[in-house]
Amino acid sequence: MQVTVQGYLTFKSALGRRVVDLADHPPPTLQDLLERLQADLGSEIPGLEFGPHTAKPSRVQVLLLNGQHLAHLPGGLQTTIKEGDVLSIFPPIAGG
């Protein structure tokens, strides 16, 4: 099963647009995908590691699965990934 991951802003150079194969995770979840990315790119994309008490990425990031924010996914990080899904990762964004 292949999933597209897209990095934006400061994550664009490390992630770009890549296809991740999750064939070894039946059925894979969003958490499985993030763990795979952390194992492969953790030093290049800070904050993909999971907080010890929250089981969520340790730094606030904007994660969109098929355009839907993580906070609005009914299963959260346990949402099952399907063939062709697109995960978009944005760095923490602040403004004022």
Buried (B, 14 or more C-beta within 10 A) or exposed (E): BEBEBBBBEEBBEBBEEBEBEBEEBEEBBBBBBBBBBBEEBEEEBBBBBBEEEEEBBBEEBBBBBEEEEBEEBEEBBEBEBEEEBEBBBBBEEEEE
